[in-house]
């Protein structure tokens, strides 16, 4: 590594899994943060084609600490996990997996991060309808978080209208947000 750190048997490994994944900036971003925080971690990208086999390998590697999950695996990884947080289960996608005491826990940070980014830029979605361009796992998570923040429907829109309609029903018609997502 160019920063002078040595990777050894105690180095914790984190990764982004996807297909494709070669374009991802996550390794550069995370490795810079690990250096800044003086952590003995490394972050790499893996092109994953067989999620089940990859999860089996992840479980077997002691130093494998966590994953960022991207397309097309945000939905297909869920049945392979030991626990999925209620919000991720509700939206039907996971973008983060953490291994703790040998158990794999999936969560979704897409929605809360998108709402926080809007607020950081001075846009509060409270009381506003939201149009989301896309219909995949991230769009569902953002739609769910937007609905929880605004109390209004979030409308995923995609060229694949049937997929978008499915995502829309999943986000908009299931009733009030769970307690963990309600604003105080």
Z-matrix of the N, CA and C atoms (Angstrom, degrees):
N
C 1 1.452
C 2 1.525 1 108.62
N 3 1.271 2 118.03 1 143.24
C 4 1.458 3 121.78 2 -175.24
C 5 1.523 4 113.22 3 -74.29
N 6 1.334 5 118.75 4 -14.87
C 7 1.462 6 120.57 5 -179.31
C 8 1.523 7 112.58 6 -85.30
N 9 1.327 8 118.28 7 1.27
C 10 1.449 9 122.14 8 176.67
C 11 1.522 10 114.63 9 89.44
N 12 1.324 11 118.06 10 -5.83
C 13 1.462 12 119.97 11 178.28
C 14 1.516 13 109.55 12 -75.18
N 15 1.309 14 115.06 13 151.14
C 16 1.460 15 121.24 14 176.89
C 17 1.523 16 109.16 15 -106.78
N 18 1.299 17 116.21 16 134.29
C 19 1.454 18 121.24 17 172.44
C 20 1.522 19 106.47 18 -87.56
N 21 1.330 20 116.27 19 128.89
C 22 1.455 21 120.03 20 -178.38
C 23 1.530 22 110.00 21 -138.31
N 24 1.313 23 116.66 22 -168.88
C 25 1.467 24 121.38 23 -175.81
C 26 1.519 25 113.49 24 -68.24
N 27 1.330 26 117.38 25 -11.46
C 28 1.468 27 119.66 26 178.68
C 29 1.529 28 112.34 27 -102.78
N 30 1.324 29 117.91 28 -3.81
C 31 1.458 30 121.23 29 -179.94
C 32 1.534 31 110.07 30 -63.87
N 33 1.316 32 116.10 31 129.94
C 34 1.460 33 121.94 32 177.00
C 35 1.531 34 108.62 33 -85.98
N 36 1.319 35 116.08 34 136.70
C 37 1.464 36 121.65 35 -176.13
C 38 1.525 37 109.70 36 -109.08
N 39 1.311 38 114.46 37 130.08
C 40 1.458 39 122.19 38 172.46
C 41 1.524 40 106.81 39 -123.88
N 42 1.329 41 116.36 40 157.85
C 43 1.464 42 118.01 41 -175.53
C 44 1.512 43 111.40 42 -153.40
N 45 1.318 44 114.77 43 163.35
C 46 1.456 45 122.02 44 166.43
C 47 1.520 46 106.16 45 -109.23
N 48 1.342 47 114.86 46 130.78
C 49 1.461 48 121.60 47 177.36
C 50 1.516 49 108.68 48 -110.63
N 51 1.303 50 116.56 49 133.22
C 52 1.451 51 121.27 50 176.46
C 53 1.512 52 109.89 51 -172.20
N 54 1.332 53 114.83 52 -175.06
C 55 1.446 54 120.86 53 176.61
C 56 1.528 55 107.86 54 -161.99
N 57 1.311 56 117.22 55 97.48
C 58 1.458 57 129.63 56 7.89
C 59 1.527 58 110.98 57 -82.86
N 60 1.325 59 115.36 58 165.58
C 61 1.457 60 120.41 59 178.42
C 62 1.534 61 111.38 60 -138.05
N 63 1.314 62 116.39 61 -7.64
C 64 1.462 63 121.02 62 -175.13
C 65 1.534 64 112.87 63 -59.98
N 66 1.294 65 118.36 64 -26.25
C 67 1.463 66 122.67 65 -177.79
C 68 1.529 67 113.32 66 -82.14
N 69 1.315 68 117.67 67 -9.71
C 70 1.459 69 122.10 68 -171.71
C 71 1.528 70 112.78 69 -64.45
N 72 1.313 71 115.51 70 136.07
C 73 1.461 72 121.99 71 174.30
C 74 1.533 73 111.37 72 -90.13
N 75 1.331 74 117.04 73 -4.10
C 76 1.466 75 120.52 74 -176.67
C 77 1.524 76 113.94 75 -55.75
N 78 1.342 77 120.64 76 -44.50
C 79 1.469 78 118.38 77 179.01
C 80 1.533 79 112.76 78 -57.72
N 81 1.305 80 118.41 79 -44.53
C 82 1.468 81 121.12 80 -179.80
C 83 1.525 82 110.95 81 -63.79
N 84 1.319 83 117.09 82 -44.16
C 85 1.466 84 121.55 83 -178.61
C 86 1.526 85 111.14 84 -65.26
N 87 1.323 86 116.60 85 -49.55
C 88 1.461 87 120.19 86 -177.08
C 89 1.528 88 112.23 87 -68.50
N 90 1.335 89 117.73 88 -41.54
C 91 1.458 90 119.17 89 179.40
C 92 1.530 91 111.85 90 -63.80
N 93 1.316 92 117.22 91 -36.80
C 94 1.475 93 119.86 92 175.59
C 95 1.528 94 110.24 93 -63.03
N 96 1.324 95 117.28 94 -41.03
C 97 1.470 96 120.90 95 178.55
C 98 1.531 97 110.96 96 -65.99
N 99 1.326 98 116.87 97 -40.68
C 100 1.466 99 120.05 98 179.05
C 101 1.530 100 110.73 99 -61.90
N 102 1.329 101 117.29 100 -41.06
C 103 1.463 102 121.49 101 177.90
C 104 1.530 103 109.30 102 -63.93
N 105 1.315 104 116.25 103 -48.72
C 106 1.468 105 121.23 104 -178.79
C 107 1.524 106 111.85 105 -58.47
N 108 1.330 107 117.03 106 -37.20
C 109 1.468 108 122.21 107 -178.66
C 110 1.530 109 112.30 108 -90.25
N 111 1.334 110 117.11 109 2.29
C 112 1.459 111 123.14 110 -179.77
C 113 1.532 112 111.97 111 54.71
N 114 1.328 113 115.56 112 47.08
C 115 1.461 114 121.67 113 178.89
C 116 1.526 115 109.90 114 -101.42
N 117 1.301 116 116.85 115 142.27
C 118 1.468 117 121.93 116 176.40
C 119 1.536 118 108.71 117 -86.63
N 120 1.321 119 114.65 118 65.48
C 121 1.453 120 123.78 119 -179.34
C 122 1.518 121 108.71 120 -127.27
N 123 1.312 122 116.01 121 155.65
C 124 1.454 123 122.38 122 171.71
C 125 1.526 124 107.40 123 -137.68
N 126 1.327 125 116.36 124 146.23
C 127 1.462 126 122.31 125 -177.70
C 128 1.520 127 108.26 126 -124.48
N 129 1.324 128 116.00 127 125.96
C 130 1.463 129 121.58 128 -177.05
C 131 1.523 130 110.50 129 -130.15
N 132 1.317 131 116.00 130 163.36
C 133 1.459 132 121.50 131 175.88
C 134 1.517 133 110.44 132 -105.17
N 135 1.334 134 115.83 133 137.45
C 136 1.461 135 121.32 134 176.42
C 137 1.517 136 109.52 135 -127.00
N 138 1.322 137 115.97 136 125.72
C 139 1.462 138 120.75 137 170.47
C 140 1.524 139 106.22 138 -78.21
N 141 1.316 140 116.54 139 116.63
C 142 1.463 141 122.19 140 -175.62
C 143 1.523 142 109.00 141 -113.38
N 144 1.329 143 115.39 142 127.62
C 145 1.453 144 120.78 143 176.75
C 146 1.515 145 111.64 144 -106.87
N 147 1.322 146 118.07 145 -35.74
C 148 1.465 147 123.01 146 -178.92
C 149 1.526 148 108.37 147 -114.02
N 150 1.325 149 116.77 148 97.89
C 151 1.459 150 121.72 149 -174.59
C 152 1.526 151 111.74 150 -62.57
N 153 1.321 152 117.87 151 -43.23
C 154 1.461 153 120.78 152 -179.26
C 155 1.518 154 112.05 153 -59.30
N 156 1.323 155 116.92 154 -46.22
C 157 1.464 156 120.88 155 179.15
C 158 1.527 157 110.53 156 -66.18
N 159 1.332 158 117.28 157 -39.16
C 160 1.464 159 120.64 158 179.16
C 161 1.527 160 110.92 159 -64.23
N 162 1.331 161 117.55 160 -40.61
C 163 1.467 162 120.60 161 178.57
C 164 1.526 163 110.16 162 -64.92
N 165 1.313 164 117.69 163 -40.15
C 166 1.469 165 120.87 164 176.76
C 167 1.527 166 110.11 165 -58.15
N 168 1.318 167 117.13 166 -44.95
C 169 1.459 168 121.34 167 177.76
C 170 1.526 169 112.09 168 -64.65
N 171 1.316 170 116.69 169 -41.53
C 172 1.467 171 122.40 170 178.72
C 173 1.527 172 110.04 171 -58.34
N 174 1.320 173 116.41 172 -45.27
C 175 1.467 174 120.91 173 179.20
C 176 1.534 175 111.40 174 -61.72
N 177 1.327 176 117.24 175 -36.30
C 178 1.458 177 121.54 176 -174.31
C 179 1.527 178 113.60 177 -77.53
N 180 1.317 179 118.09 178 -19.49
C 181 1.464 180 121.41 179 -176.23
C 182 1.526 181 110.43 180 -93.29
N 183 1.315 182 115.76 181 111.99
C 184 1.466 183 122.02 182 -174.16
C 185 1.528 184 113.01 183 -56.19
N 186 1.320 185 118.17 184 -42.00
C 187 1.463 186 120.97 185 -174.17
C 188 1.522 187 114.30 186 -86.67
N 189 1.315 188 117.59 187 1.64
C 190 1.459 189 120.27 188 179.08
C 191 1.521 190 107.63 189 -79.62
N 192 1.342 191 117.12 190 111.69
C 193 1.465 192 122.65 191 -170.24
C 194 1.520 193 114.36 192 -96.88
N 195 1.328 194 117.72 193 -39.23
C 196 1.455 195 118.09 194 -175.98
C 197 1.510 196 113.40 195 -168.11
N 198 1.338 197 113.86 196 167.58
C 199 1.465 198 121.74 197 -175.93
C 200 1.511 199 111.95 198 -135.23
N 201 1.303 200 114.92 199 146.84
C 202 1.450 201 122.25 200 160.15
C 203 1.527 202 103.87 201 -101.56
N 204 1.308 203 117.76 202 134.22
C 205 1.459 204 121.44 203 -177.60
C 206 1.527 205 108.15 204 -114.95
N 207 1.328 206 115.73 205 129.90
C 208 1.454 207 119.73 206 179.65
C 209 1.527 208 109.48 207 -128.87
N 210 1.331 209 115.60 208 -172.22
C 211 1.455 210 120.42 209 -174.40
C 212 1.524 211 110.42 210 -57.66
N 213 1.276 212 117.53 211 142.73
C 214 1.471 213 130.94 212 -1.25
C 215 1.530 214 113.62 213 -99.71
N 216 1.327 215 118.81 214 26.28
C 217 1.465 216 121.16 215 -167.59
C 218 1.527 217 116.24 216 -103.61
N 219 1.326 218 118.80 217 2.01
C 220 1.466 219 120.50 218 -175.69
C 221 1.524 220 113.30 219 -61.35
N 222 1.301 221 117.56 220 -29.17
C 223 1.466 222 122.04 221 178.61
C 224 1.526 223 110.63 222 -95.26
N 225 1.332 224 117.14 223 -45.17
C 226 1.466 225 120.63 224 -173.06
C 227 1.526 226 113.79 225 -68.37
N 228 1.323 227 118.94 226 -18.40
C 229 1.463 228 120.15 227 179.30
C 230 1.535 229 112.33 228 -78.32
N 231 1.308 230 117.57 229 -21.75
C 232 1.468 231 121.12 230 -171.85
C 233 1.530 232 114.70 231 -55.37
N 234 1.335 233 120.95 232 -45.87
C 235 1.460 234 119.66 233 -179.06
C 236 1.530 235 114.50 234 -65.63
N 237 1.331 236 117.14 235 -14.47
C 238 1.460 237 121.38 236 -177.85
C 239 1.532 238 112.82 237 -91.08
N 240 1.322 239 117.06 238 -1.89
C 241 1.458 240 121.32 239 -176.15
C 242 1.525 241 111.21 240 -97.07
N 243 1.333 242 115.89 241 153.96
C 244 1.463 243 120.95 242 178.76
C 245 1.523 244 111.63 243 -77.91
N 246 1.314 245 115.91 244 -33.28
C 247 1.456 246 120.36 245 -178.46
C 248 1.521 247 108.82 246 -146.48
N 249 1.322 248 116.01 247 139.37
C 250 1.456 249 122.08 248 174.97
C 251 1.526 250 106.74 249 -125.80
N 252 1.327 251 116.23 250 125.63
C 253 1.459 252 120.33 251 -179.72
C 254 1.527 253 110.86 252 -58.18
N 255 1.343 254 117.11 253 150.65
C 256 1.468 255 120.19 254 -176.90
C 257 1.523 256 114.49 255 -55.25
N 258 1.309 257 118.08 256 -38.89
C 259 1.467 258 120.10 257 -179.25
C 260 1.526 259 110.15 258 -66.20
N 261 1.319 260 116.98 259 -45.57
C 262 1.468 261 120.66 260 178.92
C 263 1.524 262 110.57 261 -63.15
N 264 1.317 263 117.02 262 -40.81
C 265 1.466 264 120.05 263 178.26
C 266 1.524 265 110.18 264 -62.84
N 267 1.324 266 116.97 265 -41.08
C 268 1.461 267 121.21 266 -179.19
C 269 1.532 268 111.58 267 -64.62
N 270 1.325 269 117.27 268 -43.67
C 271 1.466 270 119.07 269 -178.65
C 272 1.522 271 111.96 270 -81.97
N 273 1.333 272 117.01 271 -16.96
C 274 1.456 273 120.19 272 175.30
C 275 1.508 274 114.99 273 81.88
N 276 1.337 275 117.11 274 24.43
C 277 1.462 276 119.52 275 176.63
C 278 1.519 277 110.28 276 -154.34
N 279 1.327 278 114.17 277 153.81
C 280 1.460 279 122.98 278 -179.31
C 281 1.523 280 107.44 279 -127.78
N 282 1.334 281 117.68 280 136.36
C 283 1.466 282 118.92 281 174.37
C 284 1.527 283 112.57 282 -121.41
N 285 1.333 284 116.90 283 -2.29
C 286 1.460 285 121.27 284 -179.83
C 287 1.521 286 109.17 285 -139.29
N 288 1.332 287 116.60 286 133.30
C 289 1.465 288 121.80 287 175.46
C 290 1.520 289 107.43 288 -128.37
N 291 1.323 290 115.68 289 130.23
C 292 1.460 291 121.58 290 178.42
C 293 1.521 292 108.13 291 -121.04
N 294 1.347 293 115.32 292 135.05
C 295 1.456 294 119.86 293 175.93
C 296 1.525 295 107.75 294 -97.63
N 297 1.342 296 115.18 295 119.12
C 298 1.465 297 122.04 296 179.17
C 299 1.514 298 108.01 297 -130.32
N 300 1.327 299 116.84 298 121.92
C 301 1.464 300 121.92 299 -179.35
C 302 1.528 301 111.90 300 52.69
N 303 1.325 302 116.72 301 37.86
C 304 1.450 303 122.21 302 177.58
C 305 1.520 304 115.25 303 80.59
N 306 1.334 305 117.76 304 -3.62
C 307 1.468 306 121.68 305 179.61
C 308 1.523 307 109.86 306 -101.60
N 309 1.329 308 116.16 307 144.23
C 310 1.460 309 121.64 308 -179.75
C 311 1.520 310 109.64 309 -101.96
N 312 1.349 311 115.09 310 120.72
C 313 1.464 312 121.51 311 -179.95
C 314 1.516 313 109.28 312 -114.11
N 315 1.336 314 115.70 313 124.97
C 316 1.452 315 121.33 314 179.29
C 317 1.515 316 111.68 315 -102.52
N 318 1.322 317 115.32 316 144.36
C 319 1.455 318 121.18 317 177.37
C 320 1.524 319 109.07 318 -144.96
N 321 1.306 320 115.73 319 173.69
C 322 1.456 321 120.55 320 177.80
C 323 1.516 322 108.87 321 -128.50
N 324 1.313 323 116.11 322 119.58
C 325 1.463 324 121.01 323 177.93
C 326 1.529 325 111.92 324 -104.35
N 327 1.332 326 117.38 325 -5.43
C 328 1.466 327 120.80 326 -176.31
C 329 1.528 328 112.36 327 -57.20
N 330 1.314 329 116.93 328 -50.41
C 331 1.465 330 120.86 329 -175.18
C 332 1.512 331 113.30 330 -65.23
N 333 1.340 332 118.19 331 -57.70
C 334 1.463 333 118.92 332 179.79
C 335 1.535 334 112.70 333 -57.92
N 336 1.336 335 117.72 334 -36.02
C 337 1.470 336 120.62 335 179.45
C 338 1.528 337 110.89 336 -66.15
N 339 1.332 338 117.23 337 -40.83
C 340 1.465 339 120.13 338 179.80
C 341 1.525 340 111.32 339 -65.68
N 342 1.328 341 116.68 340 -42.74
C 343 1.467 342 120.17 341 178.75
C 344 1.530 343 109.87 342 -64.77
N 345 1.331 344 117.12 343 -41.88
C 346 1.471 345 120.76 344 178.24
C 347 1.529 346 110.85 345 -62.63
N 348 1.341 347 116.88 346 -39.98
C 349 1.467 348 120.45 347 179.03
C 350 1.530 349 110.77 348 -63.78
N 351 1.327 350 117.29 349 -41.20
C 352 1.469 351 120.16 350 176.31
C 353 1.527 352 110.70 351 -60.11
N 354 1.320 353 115.65 352 -47.33
C 355 1.469 354 119.96 353 -179.30
C 356 1.523 355 111.21 354 -64.09
N 357 1.335 356 117.47 355 -38.11
C 358 1.471 357 120.78 356 177.53
C 359 1.527 358 111.64 357 -60.43
N 360 1.339 359 115.68 358 -29.22
C 361 1.465 360 120.53 359 179.46
C 362 1.531 361 112.09 360 -93.26
N 363 1.329 362 116.52 361 10.12
C 364 1.460 363 120.47 362 176.60
C 365 1.514 364 114.80 363 84.73
N 366 1.311 365 117.97 364 13.46
C 367 1.465 366 121.63 365 179.16
C 368 1.523 367 108.06 366 -109.59
N 369 1.308 368 116.66 367 113.42
C 370 1.458 369 120.86 368 178.69
C 371 1.527 370 108.06 369 -101.89
N 372 1.335 371 117.50 370 118.65
C 373 1.465 372 119.51 371 -177.99
C 374 1.527 373 113.72 372 -73.80
N 375 1.321 374 118.54 373 -3.13
C 376 1.466 375 121.08 374 -177.65
C 377 1.528 376 110.65 375 -56.18
N 378 1.322 377 115.22 376 125.66
C 379 1.460 378 121.59 377 176.61
C 380 1.513 379 115.03 378 76.02
N 381 1.330 380 118.66 379 6.93
C 382 1.460 381 121.54 380 -177.46
C 383 1.521 382 110.82 381 -113.95
N 384 1.314 383 117.64 382 142.11
C 385 1.463 384 118.38 383 170.93
C 386 1.529 385 108.70 384 -71.48
N 387 1.324 386 115.94 385 153.71
C 388 1.455 387 120.75 386 -176.45
C 389 1.531 388 109.05 387 -127.19
N 390 1.321 389 116.85 388 132.68
C 391 1.456 390 122.67 389 174.00
C 392 1.521 391 107.23 390 -108.61
N 393 1.327 392 116.00 391 125.76
C 394 1.457 393 121.70 392 -179.30
C 395 1.518 394 108.26 393 -113.17
N 396 1.318 395 116.36 394 125.96
C 397 1.453 396 120.34 395 177.67
C 398 1.523 397 108.10 396 -89.95
N 399 1.318 398 115.52 397 102.26
C 400 1.455 399 122.47 398 -177.25
C 401 1.516 400 109.41 399 139.56
N 402 1.330 401 116.13 400 165.78
C 403 1.461 402 118.83 401 -178.30
C 404 1.524 403 112.74 402 -145.74
N 405 1.329 404 117.12 403 13.61
C 406 1.461 405 120.53 404 -179.69
C 407 1.517 406 112.26 405 -85.76
N 408 1.332 407 115.40 406 -162.91
C 409 1.455 408 121.42 407 -177.24
C 410 1.517 409 113.14 408 -59.70
N 411 1.327 410 117.84 409 -43.29
C 412 1.463 411 120.64 410 179.47
C 413 1.525 412 110.27 411 -65.61
N 414 1.328 413 117.44 412 -41.08
C 415 1.465 414 120.29 413 179.14
C 416 1.523 415 110.83 414 -62.50
N 417 1.332 416 117.33 415 -40.90
C 418 1.464 417 119.93 416 177.93
C 419 1.523 418 110.55 417 -63.84
N 420 1.321 419 117.11 418 -43.25
C 421 1.466 420 120.58 419 -179.55
C 422 1.528 421 111.16 420 -64.80
N 423 1.327 422 116.72 421 -42.28
C 424 1.459 423 120.91 422 179.17
C 425 1.530 424 110.00 423 -67.06
N 426 1.326 425 116.50 424 -40.58
C 427 1.462 426 120.01 425 177.26
C 428 1.516 427 112.22 426 -61.33
N 429 1.311 428 116.57 427 -42.80
C 430 1.461 429 121.16 428 179.38
C 431 1.527 430 110.61 429 -63.75
N 432 1.329 431 116.99 430 -48.45
C 433 1.464 432 120.21 431 -179.58
C 434 1.522 433 110.98 432 -64.94
N 435 1.331 434 117.01 433 -37.66
C 436 1.463 435 120.60 434 178.13
C 437 1.517 436 110.58 435 -64.66
N 438 1.314 437 116.04 436 -41.97
C 439 1.465 438 119.51 437 178.53
C 440 1.520 439 110.33 438 -63.77
N 441 1.316 440 116.46 439 -42.00
C 442 1.461 441 120.05 440 179.09
C 443 1.520 442 110.70 441 -63.93
N 444 1.332 443 117.24 442 -35.76
C 445 1.460 444 121.22 443 -178.80
C 446 1.516 445 112.12 444 -77.67
N 447 1.322 446 116.11 445 -34.94
C 448 1.459 447 118.80 446 -172.14
C 449 1.519 448 113.65 447 -101.73
N 450 1.333 449 116.25 448 -21.49
C 451 1.458 450 118.45 449 -174.79
C 452 1.519 451 112.16 450 74.52
N 453 1.318 452 118.13 451 2.69
C 454 1.457 453 122.85 452 -179.05
C 455 1.511 454 109.08 453 -114.66
N 456 1.294 455 115.50 454 165.45
C 457 1.454 456 120.22 455 179.36
C 458 1.520 457 111.44 456 -68.40
N 459 1.323 458 113.90 457 146.95
C 460 1.463 459 121.34 458 172.48
C 461 1.520 460 105.95 459 -110.61
N 462 1.308 461 117.14 460 132.97
C 463 1.455 462 121.96 461 -174.52
C 464 1.516 463 111.18 462 -111.79
N 465 1.334 464 117.99 463 99.14
C 466 1.466 465 119.09 464 173.31
C 467 1.519 466 109.57 465 -67.98
N 468 1.302 467 117.39 466 138.45
C 469 1.450 468 121.84 467 179.50
C 470 1.514 469 108.57 468 -130.93
N 471 1.304 470 115.01 469 132.26
C 472 1.454 471 119.82 470 -179.75
C 473 1.512 472 109.11 471 -148.83
N 474 1.319 473 115.31 472 158.38
C 475 1.463 474 119.69 473 174.50
C 476 1.525 475 109.97 474 -65.15
N 477 1.325 476 117.08 475 -24.52
C 478 1.462 477 121.58 476 176.01
C 479 1.524 478 107.92 477 -89.65
N 480 1.325 479 116.63 478 80.76
C 481 1.453 480 122.12 479 -170.42
C 482 1.526 481 113.01 480 -56.70
N 483 1.331 482 119.02 481 -40.39
C 484 1.467 483 119.39 482 -177.82
C 485 1.518 484 111.09 483 -64.19
N 486 1.315 485 117.79 484 -38.98
C 487 1.462 486 120.73 485 177.02
C 488 1.525 487 109.36 486 -66.49
N 489 1.326 488 116.92 487 -42.06
C 490 1.452 489 120.92 488 179.75
C 491 1.519 490 111.10 489 -61.43
N 492 1.325 491 117.01 490 -41.95
C 493 1.463 492 119.54 491 179.39
C 494 1.519 493 110.64 492 -62.44
N 495 1.319 494 117.09 493 -41.65
C 496 1.457 495 120.69 494 177.84
C 497 1.520 496 109.97 495 -60.46
N 498 1.333 497 116.88 496 -47.19
C 499 1.458 498 120.34 497 178.82
C 500 1.510 499 111.39 498 -62.04
N 501 1.334 500 117.02 499 -40.30
C 502 1.449 501 120.87 500 -179.29
C 503 1.521 502 111.32 501 -61.74
N 504 1.320 503 117.18 502 -46.26
C 505 1.465 504 119.86 503 179.24
C 506 1.523 505 110.50 504 -62.39
N 507 1.300 506 116.04 505 -41.33
C 508 1.463 507 120.21 506 -179.24
C 509 1.527 508 110.79 507 -60.90
N 510 1.308 509 117.35 508 -39.66
C 511 1.453 510 121.26 509 -177.66
C 512 1.524 511 111.70 510 -80.81
N 513 1.314 512 117.14 511 -44.16
C 514 1.454 513 120.41 512 -164.39
C 515 1.520 514 115.93 513 -95.52
N 516 1.287 515 118.99 514 -19.51
C 517 1.455 516 118.72 515 -168.78
C 518 1.523 517 112.90 516 -110.86
N 519 1.291 518 118.23 517 -3.80
C 520 1.456 519 120.06 518 -175.04
C 521 1.522 520 114.21 519 -80.17
N 522 1.284 521 119.86 520 8.93
C 523 1.454 522 120.57 521 177.06
C 524 1.510 523 112.48 522 96.77
N 525 1.337 524 115.24 523 -167.71
C 526 1.464 525 119.58 524 -174.93
C 527 1.520 526 111.53 525 -67.81
N 528 1.332 527 116.04 526 157.60
C 529 1.465 528 118.92 527 179.10
C 530 1.518 529 110.81 528 -65.14
N 531 1.333 530 117.29 529 152.19
C 532 1.460 531 118.83 530 176.69
C 533 1.516 532 110.67 531 -64.25
N 534 1.291 533 115.92 532 156.31
C 535 1.461 534 122.58 533 -176.30
C 536 1.537 535 112.26 534 -51.39
N 537 1.340 536 116.75 535 -37.81
C 538 1.468 537 120.26 536 -176.74
C 539 1.520 538 112.22 537 -64.54
N 540 1.341 539 118.66 538 -18.27
C 541 1.446 540 121.19 539 -178.66
C 542 1.530 541 112.64 540 -106.36
N 543 1.316 542 118.26 541 -1.55
C 544 1.451 543 120.17 542 -178.38
C 545 1.517 544 110.67 543 -76.16
N 546 1.323 545 115.30 544 141.33
C 547 1.465 546 119.62 545 177.64
C 548 1.513 547 109.19 546 -76.48
N 549 1.322 548 116.51 547 141.88
C 550 1.459 549 121.48 548 179.76
C 551 1.505 550 111.29 549 -73.97
